[in-house]
Every structure is written in C-alpha cells, then in structure tokens.
Amino acid sequence: MDIEQSNEPRMSGRGDGGALVRVERRRNWSDEEKLAILKETTVPGVVISAVARRHGIGTGQLYTWRKQLLRGAMAGFVPVELASSSPSAKAGNQGGLRFADDAA
C-alpha cells in the first residue's frame, strides 16, 4: 500500500499547508453575573434560548447554573453572625452539670 502511517499531526486541507487555528477562551462569570442572567430566565414568557444567545452561552450552561443555584438553596446554609459572649451569659449557667472535682 502507498498510504503512509505516521504519528505526525496532519495538516489541514488548505493548499498553502497552513492550518486554521481557532482560539477559544474559557469565560469566568462572577456569581453576580450568573444571578442576573438567571433572573432574566424567570420572566414569564421568556425564551431561554434567546437569553442564552444574547449572552453568548449555551442553554445547557443556563440549566447547569440553575441546578447549582437550587442545590445551594436546598442545602439550607444561611450566613450566621456570631455575637461576642458576655461574662453575664457565662455566669448565668447555674443549672449546668457538676463534676466530682467541682467545689460545691
């Protein structure tokens, strides 16, 4: 057979021997941007694919973000602010457990 088998990468079918290279970059969306785009999808009568097209993303990406948002909401995590403990709160524990080495 006249077909050469090689591990070398093949060039494109262009006559000049050059290869077309398509440069893509991965976009990083902030949480605020994702939330704003997702809010657009909640408007009654909106077409999800139109929202996705307007922002240059696929509909699958929107559904993934929506799933992640719902998963986070279902987890039930809520930001908590801890208050500083005051000495009167510690002293108010009169009904606590007593141990054998405690002075009664």
KEMI-367866 format. One record per atom (N, C-alpha, C, O): x, z, y; atom name; residue in three letters; residue number from 1. Coordinates in nm, 2 decimals. Atoms other than C-alpha are relative to their C-alpha. Layout:
// residues N
+--------+--------+--------+------+------+------+
:     px :     pz :     py : name : resn : resi :
+--------+--------+--------+------+------+------+
:      X :      Z :      Y :   CA :  ALA :  NUM :
...
+--------+--------+--------+------+------+------+
//
This chain:
// residues 104
+--------+--------+--------+------+------+------+
:     px :     pz :     py : name : resn : resi :
+--------+--------+--------+------+------+------+
:   0.08 :   0.00 :  -0.12 :    N :  MET :    1 :
:   0.00 :   0.00 :   0.00 :   CA :  MET :    1 :
:   0.09 :   0.00 :   0.12 :    C :  MET :    1 :
:   0.20 :   0.06 :   0.13 :    O :  MET :    1 :
:  -0.07 :   0.01 :  -0.12 :    N :  ASP :    2 :
:   0.11 :  -0.07 :   0.35 :   CA :  ASP :    2 :
:  -0.03 :   0.11 :   0.10 :    C :  ASP :    2 :
:   0.02 :   0.11 :   0.21 :    O :  ASP :    2 :
:   0.05 :  -0.11 :  -0.09 :    N :  ILE :    3 :
:  -0.06 :   0.24 :   0.51 :   CA :  ILE :    3 :
:   0.11 :   0.11 :   0.00 :    C :  ILE :    3 :
:   0.14 :   0.16 :  -0.11 :    O :  ILE :    3 :
:  -0.10 :  -0.11 :  -0.01 :    N :  GLU :    4 :
:   0.19 :   0.49 :   0.64 :   CA :  GLU :    4 :
:  -0.07 :   0.13 :   0.00 :    C :  GLU :    4 :
:  -0.16 :   0.15 :   0.08 :    O :  GLU :    4 :
:   0.05 :  -0.14 :   0.00 :    N :  GLN :    5 :
:   0.12 :   0.85 :   0.57 :   CA :  GLN :    5 :
:   0.10 :   0.08 :   0.08 :    C :  GLN :    5 :
:   0.22 :   0.09 :   0.04 :    O :  GLN :    5 :
:  -0.09 :  -0.07 :  -0.09 :    N :  SER :    6 :
:   0.26 :   1.07 :   0.84 :   CA :  SER :    6 :
:  -0.07 :   0.13 :   0.05 :    C :  SER :    6 :
:  -0.19 :   0.13 :   0.06 :    O :  SER :    6 :
:   0.06 :  -0.12 :  -0.06 :    N :  ASN :    7 :
:   0.21 :   1.42 :   0.97 :   CA :  ASN :    7 :
:   0.01 :   0.00 :   0.15 :    C :  ASN :    7 :
:  -0.03 :   0.10 :   0.22 :    O :  ASN :    7 :
:   0.00 :   0.01 :  -0.14 :    N :  GLU :    8 :
:   0.27 :   1.30 :   1.32 :   CA :  GLU :    8 :
:  -0.14 :  -0.02 :   0.06 :    C :  GLU :    8 :
:  -0.22 :  -0.09 :   0.00 :    O :  GLU :    8 :
:   0.14 :   0.02 :  -0.06 :    N :  PRO :    9 :
:  -0.03 :   1.32 :   1.56 :   CA :  PRO :    9 :
:  -0.01 :  -0.15 :   0.04 :    C :  PRO :    9 :
:   0.08 :  -0.22 :   0.08 :    O :  PRO :    9 :
:   0.03 :   0.13 :  -0.03 :    N :  ARG :   10 :
:  -0.20 :   0.99 :   1.61 :   CA :  ARG :   10 :
:  -0.03 :  -0.02 :   0.15 :    C :  ARG :   10 :
:  -0.08 :   0.07 :   0.21 :    O :  ARG :   10 :
:   0.03 :   0.03 :  -0.14 :    N :  MET :   11 :
:  -0.22 :   0.82 :   1.95 :   CA :  MET :   11 :
:  -0.14 :  -0.06 :   0.01 :    C :  MET :   11 :
:  -0.19 :  -0.10 :  -0.10 :    O :  MET :   11 :
:   0.13 :   0.05 :  -0.02 :    N :  SER :   12 :
:  -0.55 :   0.71 :   2.09 :   CA :  SER :   12 :
:   0.00 :  -0.15 :  -0.02 :    C :  SER :   12 :
:   0.11 :  -0.21 :  -0.03 :    O :  SER :   12 :
:   0.01 :   0.15 :   0.01 :    N :  GLY :   13 :
:  -0.67 :   0.35 :   2.06 :   CA :  GLY :   13 :
:   0.03 :  -0.07 :   0.12 :    C :  GLY :   13 :
:   0.01 :  -0.20 :   0.13 :    O :  GLY :   13 :
:  -0.03 :   0.07 :  -0.12 :    N :  ARG :   14 :
:  -0.56 :   0.27 :   2.41 :   CA :  ARG :   14 :
:   0.12 :  -0.09 :  -0.02 :    C :  ARG :   14 :
:   0.21 :  -0.06 :  -0.10 :    O :  ARG :   14 :
:  -0.10 :   0.10 :   0.01 :    N :  GLY :   15 :
:  -0.34 :  -0.04 :   2.44 :   CA :  GLY :   15 :
:   0.13 :   0.05 :   0.05 :    C :  GLY :   15 :
:   0.24 :   0.00 :   0.00 :    O :  GLY :   15 :
:  -0.12 :  -0.03 :  -0.06 :    N :  ASP :   16 :
:  -0.08 :   0.13 :   2.65 :   CA :  ASP :   16 :
:   0.07 :   0.12 :  -0.07 :    C :  ASP :   16 :
:   0.18 :   0.16 :  -0.03 :    O :  ASP :   16 :
:  -0.07 :  -0.10 :   0.08 :    N :  GLY :   17 :
:   0.00 :   0.40 :   2.39 :   CA :  GLY :   17 :
:  -0.03 :   0.14 :   0.05 :    C :  GLY :   17 :
:   0.01 :   0.24 :  -0.01 :    O :  GLY :   17 :
:   0.03 :  -0.14 :  -0.06 :    N :  GLY :   18 :
:  -0.12 :   0.69 :   2.62 :   CA :  GLY :   18 :
:  -0.12 :   0.06 :  -0.06 :    C :  GLY :   18 :
:  -0.21 :  -0.01 :  -0.11 :    O :  GLY :   18 :
:   0.11 :  -0.07 :   0.05 :    N :  ALA :   19 :
:  -0.36 :   0.95 :   2.51 :   CA :  ALA :   19 :
:  -0.08 :   0.06 :   0.11 :    C :  ALA :   19 :
:  -0.03 :   0.10 :   0.21 :    O :  ALA :   19 :
:   0.09 :  -0.07 :  -0.10 :    N :  LEU :   20 :
:  -0.66 :   1.07 :   2.71 :   CA :  LEU :   20 :
:  -0.01 :   0.14 :  -0.03 :    C :  LEU :   20 :
:  -0.03 :   0.18 :  -0.15 :    O :  LEU :   20 :
:   0.00 :  -0.15 :   0.01 :    N :  VAL :   21 :
:  -0.64 :   1.44 :   2.76 :   CA :  VAL :   21 :
:  -0.11 :   0.05 :   0.08 :    C :  VAL :   21 :
:  -0.12 :   0.03 :   0.20 :    O :  VAL :   21 :
:   0.11 :  -0.06 :  -0.08 :    N :  ARG :   22 :
:  -0.94 :   1.63 :   2.86 :   CA :  ARG :   22 :
:   0.03 :   0.15 :   0.01 :    C :  ARG :   22 :
:   0.04 :   0.22 :  -0.08 :    O :  ARG :   22 :
:  -0.03 :  -0.14 :  -0.03 :    N :  VAL :   23 :
:  -0.87 :   1.96 :   3.03 :   CA :  VAL :   23 :
:  -0.13 :   0.08 :   0.02 :    C :  VAL :   23 :
:  -0.21 :   0.05 :   0.11 :    O :  VAL :   23 :
:   0.12 :  -0.09 :  -0.02 :    N :  GLU :   24 :
:  -1.13 :   2.23 :   2.99 :   CA :  GLU :   24 :
:   0.05 :   0.14 :   0.02 :    C :  GLU :   24 :
:   0.16 :   0.18 :  -0.02 :    O :  GLU :   24 :
:  -0.04 :  -0.13 :  -0.02 :    N :  ARG :   25 :
:  -1.11 :   2.58 :   3.11 :   CA :  ARG :   25 :
:  -0.12 :   0.09 :  -0.04 :    C :  ARG :   25 :
:  -0.23 :   0.06 :  -0.03 :    O :  ARG :   25 :
:   0.10 :  -0.10 :   0.04 :    N :  ARG :   26 :
:  -1.30 :   2.89 :   2.99 :   CA :  ARG :   26 :
:  -0.04 :   0.07 :   0.13 :    C :  ARG :   26 :
:   0.05 :   0.13 :   0.20 :    O :  ARG :   26 :
:   0.05 :  -0.07 :  -0.12 :    N :  ARG :   27 :
:  -1.51 :   3.03 :   3.27 :   CA :  ARG :   27 :
:  -0.03 :   0.15 :  -0.03 :    C :  ARG :   27 :
:  -0.07 :   0.18 :  -0.14 :    O :  ARG :   27 :
:   0.03 :  -0.14 :   0.01 :    N :  ASN :   28 :
:  -1.53 :   3.40 :   3.32 :   CA :  ASN :   28 :
:  -0.11 :   0.04 :   0.10 :    C :  ASN :   28 :
:  -0.09 :   0.03 :   0.22 :    O :  ASN :   28 :
:   0.12 :  -0.03 :  -0.08 :    N :  TRP :   29 :
:  -1.87 :   3.51 :   3.45 :   CA :  TRP :   29 :
:   0.00 :   0.15 :   0.02 :    C :  TRP :   29 :
:   0.02 :   0.23 :  -0.08 :    O :  TRP :   29 :
:   0.01 :  -0.14 :  -0.02 :    N :  SER :   30 :
:  -1.90 :   3.85 :   3.61 :   CA :  SER :   30 :
:  -0.13 :   0.05 :  -0.04 :    C :  SER :   30 :
:  -0.23 :  -0.03 :  -0.06 :    O :  SER :   30 :
:   0.13 :  -0.05 :   0.04 :    N :  ASP :   31 :
:  -2.18 :   4.08 :   3.50 :   CA :  ASP :   31 :
:  -0.11 :  -0.02 :   0.10 :    C :  ASP :   31 :
:  -0.22 :  -0.05 :   0.07 :    O :  ASP :   31 :
:   0.10 :   0.03 :  -0.11 :    N :  GLU :   32 :
:  -2.35 :   4.03 :   3.84 :   CA :  GLU :   32 :
:  -0.05 :  -0.14 :  -0.01 :    C :  GLU :   32 :
:  -0.17 :  -0.17 :   0.01 :    O :  GLU :   32 :
:   0.04 :   0.14 :   0.01 :    N :  GLU :   33 :
:  -2.34 :   3.66 :   3.80 :   CA :  GLU :   33 :
:  -0.09 :  -0.03 :  -0.12 :    C :  GLU :   33 :
:  -0.19 :  -0.10 :  -0.11 :    O :  GLU :   33 :
:   0.09 :   0.02 :   0.13 :    N :  LYS :   34 :
:  -2.48 :   3.67 :   3.44 :   CA :  LYS :   34 :
:  -0.14 :   0.05 :   0.03 :    C :  LYS :   34 :
:  -0.23 :  -0.01 :  -0.01 :    O :  LYS :   34 :
:   0.13 :  -0.06 :  -0.02 :    N :  LEU :   35 :
:  -2.76 :   3.90 :   3.55 :   CA :  LEU :   35 :
:  -0.08 :  -0.08 :   0.10 :    C :  LEU :   35 :
:  -0.20 :  -0.10 :   0.08 :    O :  LEU :   35 :
:   0.07 :   0.08 :  -0.10 :    N :  ALA :   36 :
:  -2.85 :   3.68 :   3.85 :   CA :  ALA :   36 :
:  -0.05 :  -0.13 :  -0.07 :    C :  ALA :   36 :
:  -0.17 :  -0.17 :  -0.05 :    O :  ALA :   36 :
:   0.05 :   0.12 :   0.07 :    N :  ILE :   37 :
:  -2.87 :   3.37 :   3.62 :   CA :  ILE :   37 :
:  -0.11 :   0.04 :  -0.10 :    C :  ILE :   37 :
:  -0.21 :  -0.03 :  -0.11 :    O :  ILE :   37 :
:   0.10 :  -0.05 :   0.09 :    N :  LEU :   38 :
:  -3.07 :   3.57 :   3.36 :   CA :  LEU :   38 :
:  -0.13 :   0.03 :   0.07 :    C :  LEU :   38 :
:  -0.24 :   0.00 :   0.02 :    O :  LEU :   38 :
:   0.12 :  -0.03 :  -0.08 :    N :  LYS :   39 :
:  -3.31 :   3.68 :   3.63 :   CA :  LYS :   39 :
:  -0.08 :  -0.13 :   0.03 :    C :  LYS :   39 :
:  -0.20 :  -0.13 :   0.04 :    O :  LYS :   39 :
:   0.07 :   0.13 :  -0.03 :    N :  GLU :   40 :
:  -3.38 :   3.31 :   3.71 :   CA :  GLU :   40 :
:  -0.08 :  -0.04 :  -0.12 :    C :  GLU :   40 :
:  -0.18 :  -0.11 :  -0.10 :    O :  GLU :   40 :
:   0.07 :   0.05 :   0.12 :    N :  THR :   41 :
:  -3.49 :   3.26 :   3.35 :   CA :  THR :   41 :
:  -0.13 :   0.08 :  -0.02 :    C :  THR :   41 :
:  -0.21 :   0.05 :  -0.11 :    O :  THR :   41 :
:   0.12 :  -0.08 :   0.02 :    N :  THR :   42 :
:  -3.76 :   3.53 :   3.38 :   CA :  THR :   42 :
:  -0.12 :  -0.04 :   0.09 :    C :  THR :   42 :
:  -0.23 :   0.01 :   0.08 :    O :  THR :   42 :
:   0.11 :   0.05 :  -0.09 :    N :  VAL :   43 :
:  -3.96 :   3.34 :   3.65 :   CA :  VAL :   43 :
:  -0.10 :  -0.07 :  -0.09 :    C :  VAL :   43 :
:  -0.06 :  -0.16 :  -0.17 :    O :  VAL :   43 :
:   0.10 :   0.07 :   0.08 :    N :  PRO :   44 :
:  -4.29 :   3.23 :   3.50 :   CA :  PRO :   44 :
:   0.00 :  -0.15 :   0.02 :    C :  PRO :   44 :
:   0.01 :  -0.20 :   0.13 :    O :  PRO :   44 :
:   0.00 :   0.14 :   0.00 :    N :  GLY :   45 :
:  -4.29 :   2.86 :   3.41 :   CA :  GLY :   45 :
:   0.14 :  -0.07 :   0.02 :    C :  GLY :   45 :
:   0.14 :  -0.19 :   0.03 :    O :  GLY :   45 :
:  -0.13 :   0.06 :  -0.02 :    N :  VAL :   46 :
:  -3.92 :   2.81 :   3.45 :   CA :  VAL :   46 :
:   0.05 :  -0.06 :  -0.13 :    C :  VAL :   46 :
:   0.01 :  -0.02 :  -0.24 :    O :  VAL :   46 :
:  -0.06 :   0.07 :   0.12 :    N :  VAL :   47 :
:  -3.74 :   2.57 :   3.21 :   CA :  VAL :   47 :
:   0.14 :   0.05 :  -0.02 :    C :  VAL :   47 :
:   0.23 :   0.03 :   0.07 :    O :  VAL :   47 :
:  -0.13 :  -0.06 :   0.03 :    N :  ILE :   48 :
:  -3.44 :   2.74 :   3.05 :   CA :  ILE :   48 :
:   0.11 :  -0.10 :   0.01 :    C :  ILE :   48 :
:   0.22 :  -0.07 :   0.07 :    O :  ILE :   48 :
:  -0.10 :   0.10 :   0.00 :    N :  SER :   49 :
:  -3.25 :   2.42 :   3.01 :   CA :  SER :   49 :
:   0.03 :  -0.05 :   0.14 :    C :  SER :   49 :
:   0.15 :  -0.08 :   0.17 :    O :  SER :   49 :
:  -0.02 :   0.04 :  -0.14 :    N :  ALA :   50 :
:  -3.29 :   2.34 :   3.38 :   CA :  ALA :   50 :
:   0.09 :   0.10 :   0.07 :    C :  ALA :   50 :
:   0.18 :   0.07 :   0.14 :    O :  ALA :   50 :
:  -0.08 :  -0.11 :  -0.05 :    N :  VAL :   51 :
:  -3.14 :   2.68 :   3.47 :   CA :  VAL :   51 :
:   0.14 :  -0.02 :  -0.05 :    C :  VAL :   51 :
:   0.24 :  -0.01 :   0.03 :    O :  VAL :   51 :
:  -0.14 :   0.02 :   0.06 :    N :  ALA :   52 :
:  -2.85 :   2.62 :   3.23 :   CA :  ALA :   52 :
:   0.07 :  -0.11 :   0.06 :    C :  ALA :   52 :
:   0.19 :  -0.10 :   0.09 :    O :  ALA :   52 :
:  -0.06 :   0.12 :  -0.05 :    N :  ARG :   53 :
:  -2.79 :   2.27 :   3.36 :   CA :  ARG :   53 :
:   0.05 :   0.03 :   0.14 :    C :  ARG :   53 :
:   0.16 :  -0.02 :   0.18 :    O :  ARG :   53 :
:  -0.03 :  -0.03 :  -0.14 :    N :  ARG :   54 :
:  -2.79 :   2.40 :   3.72 :   CA :  ARG :   54 :
:   0.13 :   0.08 :   0.01 :    C :  ARG :   54 :
:   0.21 :   0.06 :   0.11 :    O :  ARG :   54 :
:  -0.12 :  -0.09 :   0.00 :    N :  HIS :   55 :
:  -2.51 :   2.65 :   3.64 :   CA :  HIS :   55 :
:   0.11 :  -0.06 :  -0.08 :    C :  HIS :   55 :
:   0.22 :   0.00 :  -0.09 :    O :  HIS :   55 :
:  -0.10 :   0.06 :   0.08 :    N :  GLY :   56 :
:  -2.32 :   2.42 :   3.41 :   CA :  GLY :   56 :
:   0.03 :   0.07 :  -0.13 :    C :  GLY :   56 :
:   0.15 :   0.07 :  -0.17 :    O :  GLY :   56 :
:  -0.02 :  -0.07 :   0.13 :    N :  ILE :   57 :
:  -2.37 :   2.62 :   3.09 :   CA :  ILE :   57 :
:  -0.10 :  -0.05 :  -0.10 :    C :  ILE :   57 :
:  -0.20 :  -0.12 :  -0.06 :    O :  ILE :   57 :
:   0.10 :   0.04 :   0.10 :    N :  GLY :   58 :
:  -2.55 :   2.56 :   2.77 :   CA :  GLY :   58 :
:  -0.11 :   0.11 :  -0.02 :    C :  GLY :   58 :
:  -0.09 :   0.22 :   0.02 :    O :  GLY :   58 :
:   0.11 :  -0.09 :   0.02 :    N :  THR :   59 :
:  -2.88 :   2.71 :   2.67 :   CA :  THR :   59 :
:   0.04 :   0.11 :  -0.10 :    C :  THR :   59 :
:  -0.01 :   0.23 :  -0.09 :    O :  THR :   59 :
:  -0.05 :  -0.10 :   0.10 :    N :  GLY :   60 :
:  -2.71 :   2.89 :   2.38 :   CA :  GLY :   60 :
:   0.07 :   0.11 :   0.07 :    C :  GLY :   60 :
:   0.06 :   0.23 :   0.03 :    O :  GLY :   60 :
:  -0.07 :  -0.11 :  -0.08 :    N :  GLN :   61 :
:  -2.49 :   3.08 :   2.63 :   CA :  GLN :   61 :
:  -0.10 :   0.09 :   0.06 :    C :  GLN :   61 :
:  -0.08 :   0.21 :   0.07 :    O :  GLN :   61 :
:   0.10 :  -0.09 :  -0.06 :    N :  LEU :   62 :
:  -2.80 :   3.20 :   2.81 :   CA :  LEU :   62 :
:  -0.07 :   0.09 :  -0.10 :    C :  LEU :   62 :
:  -0.09 :   0.21 :  -0.07 :    O :  LEU :   62 :
:   0.06 :  -0.08 :   0.10 :    N :  TYR :   63 :
:  -2.96 :   3.32 :   2.49 :   CA :  TYR :   63 :
:   0.09 :   0.11 :  -0.05 :    C :  TYR :   63 :
:   0.05 :   0.22 :  -0.08 :    O :  TYR :   63 :
:  -0.10 :  -0.10 :   0.04 :    N :  THR :   64 :
:  -2.64 :   3.50 :   2.39 :   CA :  THR :   64 :
:   0.01 :   0.11 :   0.11 :    C :  THR :   64 :
:   0.01 :   0.23 :   0.07 :    O :  THR :   64 :
:   0.00 :  -0.10 :  -0.10 :    N :  TRP :   65 :
:  -2.63 :   3.67 :   2.73 :   CA :  TRP :   65 :
:  -0.12 :   0.09 :   0.00 :    C :  TRP :   65 :
:  -0.11 :   0.21 :   0.01 :    O :  TRP :   65 :
:   0.13 :  -0.07 :   0.00 :    N :  ARG :   66 :
:  -2.99 :   3.77 :   2.70 :   CA :  ARG :   66 :
:   0.00 :   0.10 :  -0.12 :    C :  ARG :   66 :
:  -0.04 :   0.21 :  -0.11 :    O :  ARG :   66 :
:  -0.01 :  -0.09 :   0.12 :    N :  LYS :   67 :
:  -2.93 :   3.91 :   2.35 :   CA :  LYS :   67 :
:   0.09 :   0.12 :   0.02 :    C :  LYS :   67 :
:   0.06 :   0.23 :  -0.01 :    O :  LYS :   67 :
:  -0.09 :  -0.11 :  -0.03 :    N :  GLN :   68 :
:  -2.63 :   4.11 :   2.47 :   CA :  GLN :   68 :
:  -0.06 :   0.10 :   0.10 :    C :  GLN :   68 :
:  -0.04 :   0.22 :   0.09 :    O :  GLN :   68 :
:   0.06 :  -0.09 :  -0.09 :    N :  LEU :   69 :
:  -2.83 :   4.25 :   2.76 :   CA :  LEU :   69 :
:  -0.10 :   0.09 :  -0.07 :    C :  LEU :   69 :
:  -0.11 :   0.21 :  -0.04 :    O :  LEU :   69 :
:   0.10 :  -0.08 :   0.08 :    N :  LEU :   70 :
:  -3.12 :   4.36 :   2.53 :   CA :  LEU :   70 :
:   0.07 :   0.10 :  -0.09 :    C :  LEU :   70 :
:   0.02 :   0.21 :  -0.11 :    O :  LEU :   70 :
:  -0.07 :  -0.09 :   0.10 :    N :  ARG :   71 :
:  -2.87 :   4.51 :   2.28 :   CA :  ARG :   71 :
:   0.05 :   0.12 :   0.08 :    C :  ARG :   71 :
:   0.04 :   0.23 :   0.03 :    O :  ARG :   71 :
:  -0.05 :  -0.11 :  -0.08 :    N :  GLY :   72 :
:  -2.72 :   4.72 :   2.56 :   CA :  GLY :   72 :
:  -0.11 :   0.08 :   0.05 :    C :  GLY :   72 :
:  -0.10 :   0.21 :   0.06 :    O :  GLY :   72 :
:   0.11 :  -0.08 :  -0.05 :    N :  ALA :   73 :
:  -3.06 :   4.82 :   2.69 :   CA :  ALA :   73 :
:  -0.06 :   0.08 :  -0.11 :    C :  ALA :   73 :
:  -0.11 :   0.20 :  -0.09 :    O :  ALA :   73 :
:   0.06 :  -0.07 :   0.12 :    N :  MET :   74 :
:  -3.18 :   4.92 :   2.34 :   CA :  MET :   74 :
:   0.09 :   0.11 :  -0.04 :    C :  MET :   74 :
:   0.05 :   0.21 :  -0.11 :    O :  MET :   74 :
:  -0.09 :  -0.10 :   0.04 :    N :  ALA :   75 :
:  -2.87 :   5.13 :   2.29 :   CA :  ALA :   75 :
:  -0.03 :   0.13 :   0.07 :    C :  ALA :   75 :
:   0.00 :   0.24 :   0.02 :    O :  ALA :   75 :
:   0.04 :  -0.12 :  -0.07 :    N :  GLY :   76 :
:  -3.01 :   5.38 :   2.54 :   CA :  GLY :   76 :
:   0.10 :   0.07 :   0.08 :    C :  GLY :   76 :
:   0.08 :   0.19 :   0.11 :    O :  GLY :   76 :
:  -0.11 :  -0.07 :  -0.07 :    N :  PHE :   77 :
:  -2.69 :   5.45 :   2.72 :   CA :  PHE :   77 :
:  -0.04 :   0.00 :   0.15 :    C :  PHE :   77 :
:  -0.08 :  -0.10 :   0.21 :    O :  PHE :   77 :
:   0.03 :  -0.01 :  -0.14 :    N :  VAL :   78 :
:  -2.75 :   5.58 :   3.07 :   CA :  VAL :   78 :
:   0.11 :   0.07 :   0.07 :    C :  VAL :   78 :
:   0.17 :   0.17 :   0.01 :    O :  VAL :   78 :
:  -0.11 :  -0.07 :  -0.06 :    N :  PRO :   79 :
:  -2.49 :   5.68 :   3.32 :   CA :  PRO :   79 :
:  -0.04 :   0.15 :   0.03 :    C :  PRO :   79 :
:  -0.15 :   0.18 :   0.08 :    O :  PRO :   79 :
:   0.02 :  -0.14 :  -0.02 :    N :  VAL :   80 :
:  -2.46 :   6.06 :   3.34 :   CA :  VAL :   80 :
:   0.10 :   0.05 :   0.10 :    C :  VAL :   80 :
:   0.22 :   0.02 :   0.09 :    O :  VAL :   80 :
:  -0.09 :  -0.06 :  -0.09 :    N :  GLU :   81 :
:  -2.32 :   6.26 :   3.62 :   CA :  GLU :   81 :
:   0.01 :   0.15 :  -0.03 :    C :  GLU :   81 :
:  -0.09 :   0.22 :  -0.04 :    O :  GLU :   81 :
:  -0.01 :  -0.14 :   0.04 :    N :  LEU :   82 :
:  -2.18 :   6.60 :   3.52 :   CA :  LEU :   82 :
:   0.02 :   0.08 :   0.12 :    C :  LEU :   82 :
:   0.10 :   0.05 :   0.21 :    O :  LEU :   82 :
:  -0.01 :  -0.09 :  -0.11 :    N :  ALA :   83 :
:  -2.23 :   6.88 :   3.76 :   CA :  ALA :   83 :
:   0.11 :   0.10 :  -0.03 :    C :  ALA :   83 :
:   0.13 :   0.14 :  -0.14 :    O :  ALA :   83 :
:  -0.10 :  -0.10 :   0.02 :    N :  SER :   84 :
:  -1.95 :   7.13 :   3.81 :   CA :  SER :   84 :
:  -0.06 :   0.13 :  -0.04 :    C :  SER :   84 :
:  -0.17 :   0.17 :   0.01 :    O :  SER :   84 :
:   0.06 :  -0.12 :   0.05 :    N :  SER :   85 :
:  -2.01 :   7.45 :   3.62 :   CA :  SER :   85 :
:   0.04 :   0.11 :   0.10 :    C :  SER :   85 :
:   0.15 :   0.13 :   0.15 :    O :  SER :   85 :
:  -0.02 :  -0.12 :  -0.09 :    N :  SER :   86 :
:  -2.05 :   7.76 :   3.84 :   CA :  SER :   86 :
:   0.02 :   0.12 :  -0.08 :    C :  SER :   86 :
:  -0.03 :   0.13 :  -0.19 :    O :  SER :   86 :
:  -0.02 :  -0.13 :   0.08 :    N :  PRO :   87 :
:  -1.94 :   8.11 :   3.74 :   CA :  PRO :   87 :
:  -0.13 :   0.07 :  -0.03 :    C :  PRO :   87 :
:  -0.14 :   0.14 :  -0.13 :    O :  PRO :   87 :
:   0.12 :  -0.07 :   0.03 :    N :  SER :   88 :
:  -2.30 :   8.24 :   3.76 :   CA :  SER :   88 :
:  -0.07 :  -0.06 :  -0.13 :    C :  SER :   88 :
:  -0.14 :   0.01 :  -0.20 :    O :  SER :   88 :
:   0.06 :   0.06 :   0.12 :    N :  ALA :   89 :
:  -2.41 :   7.99 :   3.49 :   CA :  ALA :   89 :
:   0.07 :   0.05 :  -0.13 :    C :  ALA :   89 :
:   0.01 :   0.07 :  -0.23 :    O :  ALA :   89 :
:  -0.07 :  -0.05 :   0.12 :    N :  LYS :   90 :
:  -2.14 :   8.12 :   3.25 :   CA :  LYS :   90 :
:  -0.04 :   0.15 :  -0.02 :    C :  LYS :   90 :
:  -0.05 :   0.19 :  -0.13 :    O :  LYS :   90 :
:   0.04 :  -0.14 :   0.02 :    N :  ALA :   91 :
:  -2.23 :   8.48 :   3.32 :   CA :  ALA :   91 :
:  -0.14 :   0.02 :  -0.04 :    C :  ALA :   91 :
:  -0.17 :   0.13 :  -0.10 :    O :  ALA :   91 :
:   0.14 :  -0.01 :   0.04 :    N :  GLY :   92 :
:  -2.59 :   8.42 :   3.26 :   CA :  GLY :   92 :
:  -0.03 :  -0.01 :  -0.15 :    C :  GLY :   92 :
:  -0.14 :  -0.01 :  -0.19 :    O :  GLY :   92 :
:   0.01 :   0.01 :   0.15 :    N :  ASN :   93 :
:  -2.53 :   8.37 :   2.88 :   CA :  ASN :   93 :
:   0.00 :   0.13 :  -0.06 :    C :  ASN :   93 :
:   0.09 :   0.17 :  -0.14 :    O :  ASN :   93 :
:   0.00 :  -0.14 :   0.06 :    N :  GLN :   94 :
:  -2.64 :   8.72 :   2.78 :   CA :  GLN :   94 :
:  -0.05 :   0.00 :  -0.15 :    C :  GLN :   94 :
:  -0.02 :   0.08 :  -0.22 :    O :  GLN :   94 :
:   0.05 :   0.00 :   0.13 :    N :  GLY :   95 :
:  -2.82 :   8.61 :   2.46 :   CA :  GLY :   95 :
:   0.09 :  -0.08 :  -0.10 :    C :  GLY :   95 :
:   0.04 :  -0.13 :  -0.20 :    O :  GLY :   95 :
:  -0.09 :   0.08 :   0.08 :    N :  GLY :   96 :
:  -2.52 :   8.44 :   2.31 :   CA :  GLY :   96 :
:   0.04 :   0.07 :  -0.13 :    C :  GLY :   96 :
:   0.00 :   0.19 :  -0.15 :    O :  GLY :   96 :
:  -0.05 :  -0.05 :   0.12 :    N :  LEU :   97 :
:  -2.35 :   8.50 :   1.98 :   CA :  LEU :   97 :
:   0.11 :   0.11 :   0.03 :    C :  LEU :   97 :
:   0.19 :   0.09 :   0.12 :    O :  LEU :   97 :
:  -0.11 :  -0.10 :  -0.02 :    N :  ARG :   98 :
:  -2.13 :   8.81 :   1.94 :   CA :  ARG :   98 :
:   0.08 :   0.00 :  -0.13 :    C :  ARG :   98 :
:   0.03 :  -0.02 :  -0.24 :    O :  ARG :   98 :
:  -0.09 :   0.00 :   0.12 :    N :  PHE :   99 :
:  -1.83 :   8.82 :   1.71 :   CA :  PHE :   99 :
:   0.05 :   0.14 :  -0.03 :    C :  PHE :   99 :
:   0.04 :   0.23 :   0.06 :    O :  PHE :   99 :
:  -0.05 :  -0.13 :   0.04 :    N :  ALA :  100 :
:  -1.68 :   9.11 :   1.53 :   CA :  ALA :  100 :
:   0.10 :   0.06 :   0.09 :    C :  ALA :  100 :
:   0.11 :   0.18 :   0.10 :    O :  ALA :  100 :
:  -0.11 :  -0.05 :  -0.08 :    N :  ASP :  101 :
:  -1.38 :   9.14 :   1.76 :   CA :  ASP :  101 :
:  -0.05 :   0.02 :   0.15 :    C :  ASP :  101 :
:   0.03 :   0.06 :   0.23 :    O :  ASP :  101 :
:   0.05 :  -0.02 :  -0.14 :    N :  ASP :  102 :
:  -1.61 :   9.15 :   2.08 :   CA :  ASP :  102 :
:  -0.02 :   0.14 :   0.02 :    C :  ASP :  102 :
:  -0.07 :   0.22 :  -0.07 :    O :  ASP :  102 :
:   0.03 :  -0.14 :  -0.04 :    N :  ALA :  103 :
:  -1.63 :   9.48 :   2.26 :   CA :  ALA :  103 :
:  -0.14 :   0.01 :   0.03 :    C :  ALA :  103 :
:  -0.19 :  -0.07 :   0.12 :    O :  ALA :  103 :
:   0.15 :  -0.01 :  -0.03 :    N :  ALA :  104 :
:  -1.99 :   9.59 :   2.26 :   CA :  ALA :  104 :
:  -0.03 :   0.10 :   0.10 :    C :  ALA :  104 :
:  -0.15 :   0.12 :   0.13 :    O :  ALA :  104 :
+--------+--------+--------+------+------+------+
//
